Structures are given as C-alpha cells and as structure tokens.
Amino acid sequence: MKIDAHQHFWKYDPVRDAWITDAMQAIKRDFLMNDFELERVANGIEASIAVQADQSEKETIFLLELAEQNPKIAGIVGWVDLCSPTIAKRLRFFSRYGKLRGFRHVAQAEPDQRFLVRDGFLRGVRCLREYGFTYDILIYPKQLPAALELVAILPEQQFVIDHMAKPDIRTNSSAEWAKQMRAIAQNPKVFCKISGLVTEADWHSWKKADFKPYLDVVFEAFGADRLMFGSDWPVCLVAATYRQVKEIVEDYLRDFPVNEKNKIFGENAVRFYGLKTGQNGLAA
C-alpha cells in the first residue's frame, strides 16, 4: 500500500494564490483530481493525503468535498483559525468529517518567528488532541527553535514536520538545521515528511546527490518508523516531475529492508493520520 502523504489541489485564483510567482508558471493553473489520478496510477500510489494550500475554512470544505467524491483521497489536512476564541466549537463541527485528520497553518509566512508559541495559537493547538486531530508544522529552519518549544509544551500532541523544515539545499547550509532537527526528533510524537526537497534545491540543476546529506540527517534522527513520503505535487512541478520526486526517495532507500520501505511509503502515514484500513486496503 503506497500512500503519498502530502499533495495539494486547487482551482487557481491569481489573487488568492499570489504565492505562485511568475517563476512558477508550471503551476499557474487548476490542479484537480483528474490531474492527480494520472500521476497516482503512473507511479503506483494507492491513495493520498490532501493538504491545505489556502488559509480559509472554505479551503477545508473544498478538500472535504473532493475527498467525499474520491476514495483515493484517504485523508485531509485542512485549515481552521487556531487563534480564534471559538476554536473548540469549530473543531467540534469539523470532527464530524471522518476524512479530516488534522490541520495546518502556513507558519513559514508569519513575520513573527515565534508565532508557533504565541499564547493564542498555543491555545488552539492544545485543543486538537481532544478531537484526535494532528498538526502539520510548515516552517523554515529559522522557525525551528519555536517549533522545538511548541512540541515541548504539548508533548502528547501528534505533530509532523512538513518538507523536513525546508533546509537551504541551494547553498548547502545545514549545520544548525541538522542540530535542531535531531533535537525535535527526540519527541516520539513528532514525525517528519520526506517532501518538498526539490523546491529547496536549484530548480534547474539539482542532482539526486544534493539531497543525501539531508536525508541522512532525518533518517538518523527519526528512523524509519517516523518518516513518510510526500510528493508535494503539484508544487514540485516547478523543479521536477512526480516520478523524479518519488525516485529520489526510492534511490535513497534502495538498500533498506522491504519492511522499512513499506513504512515510509505508506504504513507510517496510516498510523500517524489514523487512516481506516480494511482487508482490501484503505476504507472509503
């Protein structure tokens, strides 16, 4: 059972999606289930986790509606205003949706590097566990100190670090990032997604060898039990095809035991997100 633990859908809106710059022409269009189905089948992926790209409850509903129509979307990571004084009420509302497995905030875009440990935000994240929701940590390396504090304050909350916290692969600056990733991995409730690597490298001249030092760090820190593959499709298309992204991880894992490969390409996502499985694979 191969699961892509991190991909996106959107109907392109030039105002809402202003983060898609002119240099990212390849993704300045709609990306919906029919587009992903071609990649899913061609790459032997059984199902995926669809992750929010816009910070609105409308986005969460949009993804849930897609998931309701498509059994190959195994789970949703949505958005809700975690700083809202009515967050418990909103989480109670969203808890009725079985495929909604967790939430994410685009913390990497927050000017306050300590946003993750603001009192209001902490109150919201603290509520997640009551409803069985996970939290995806989307940050740059400069925000890892705040992430370390966050997971220390809420040691029982299930967290996953998206895109390996986006190390600066272009300049090969990794010493401080590596130190902090090893530190955050000390919490057994923190997982990490092997995703988003090609967009942190030189988009036009990356080589598979560029990623090995960073993969070495997360495998040493998290081990095969807390890592999961994610394509970051369609964002990855600015630098690589879906197949190329998958091959980076497959090549790195070439000599790993089959049971560890299975964990990284699906079993860990099932466990972390609490996906429902049956005799014939993932439940609809």
C-alpha positions, -999 to +999 in steps of 0.1 A: +000+000+000+018+032-012+005+065+001+015+100-009+014+117+025+015+153+011-001+167-021-024+196-030-055+205-051-066+239-062-087+260-086-061+286-095-070+322-084-043+348-091-053+369-061-057+342-035-027+322-049-004+352-052+023+330-036+026+314-070+051+337-086+059+343-123+088+319-119+063+292-111+044+293-144+042+255-144+016+256-116-004+287-125-035+266-134-061+243-119-049+210-103-078+187-096-084+150-091-082+141-128-047+156-129-036+137-098-052+105-109-028+103-139+002+107-116-012+084-089-017+055-113+015+060-133+035+060-100+018+031-083+003+052-055-028+038-039-040+069-021-030+103-008-033+129+020-045+162+005-031+192+024-045+228+025-029+254+003-052+283+013-058+296+048-096+295+050-123+272+061-136+274+026-104+255+016-111+228+042-147+223+029-134+223-007-109+195+001-136+175+021-159+177-009-132+164-032-125+136-007-162+126-004-162+121-042-128+103-044-120+073-023-083+076-033-081+107-011-075+089+022-073+120+044-074+157+046-052+182+064-073+213+065-071+249+079-090+264+108-083+296+127-064+281+156-062+316+172-100+320+173-116+322+207-143+298+193-117+272+182-132+244+203-166+250+186-151+249+152-131+217+159-163+201+173-180+210+140-152+196+119-149+164+140-180+150+122-159+146+090-141+112+091-115+120+065-104+152+081-073+140+100-056+172+110-048+209+104-020+231+092-012+268+094+013+284+069+036+294+098+065+298+074+049+330+061+044+346+095+067+375+101+069+366+138+094+338+140+078+328+174+043+326+160+040+289+169+043+297+206+021+327+208-005+322+236-035+324+212-020+299+188-009+275+216-045+275+229-058+264+196-032+236+190-038+224+226-075+217+216-066+194+187-058+164+208-093+163+223-107+157+189-080+134+177-065+159+152-029+160+141-009+192+133+014+197+103+043+220+111+051+241+080+082+263+087+116+274+075+148+265+095+148+299+113+115+289+129+127+255+142+135+270+177+099+279+181+088+245+168+110+229+195+093+249+221+058+240+207+064+203+209+080+206+243+049+225+256+025+199+241+044+166+243+014+144+237+001+162+206+008+144+173+030+166+151+046+161+117+072+184+102+064+192+065+092+192+039+119+184+065+116+221+077+128+233+043+166+231+046+185+255+024+197+229-001+207+255-027+235+269-005+242+236+014+237+254+047+227+226+071+247+225+104+222+244+125+192+229+108+206+194+114+212+201+151+176+214+156+161+185+136+179+160+158+166+179+189+130+180+178+131+143+168+137+134+205+099+137+210+085+104+198+052+121+189+069+141+162+071+127+126+087+141+095+077+142+058+103+135+032+088+160+008+094+194-007+131+188-013+134+197-050+119+232-044+146+240-019+173+230-043+184+247-075+152+242-096+171+238-129+203+219-120+197+197-089+212+162-087+200+133-065+233+135-046+223+170-034+197+155-011+217+127+005+232+148+034+197+160+044+181+126+041+210+111+062+201+136+090+164+128+091+169+091+089+194+092+117+171+114+138+136+100+132+143+065+119+122+045+095+092+045+119+085+082+118+092+093+083+068+094+054+070+101+017+052+131+002+053+143-033+043+179-027+026+177-061+018+199-079+042+224-062+071+200-071+064+206-108+084+239-107+115+217-103+107+181-110+082+156-122+062+134-098+083+104-109+116+122-103+105+132-068+095+096-060+127+083-075+149+105-052+134+087-022+133+053-038+170+055-048+180+065-013+161+036+001+174+011-024+193-010+002+169-006+030+148-036+042+114-040+025+096-035+057+112-001+062+104+009+027+068+000+033+066+021+064+080+052+046+058+048+016+025+042+034+024+024+068+036+054+088+010+077+071-017+052+080-005+052+116+001+089+120-031+101+105-052+072+118-064+062+084-090+035+083-079+003+066-097-030+057-089-063+041-089-046+007-068-016+016-080+019+027-116+023+036-136+048+015 
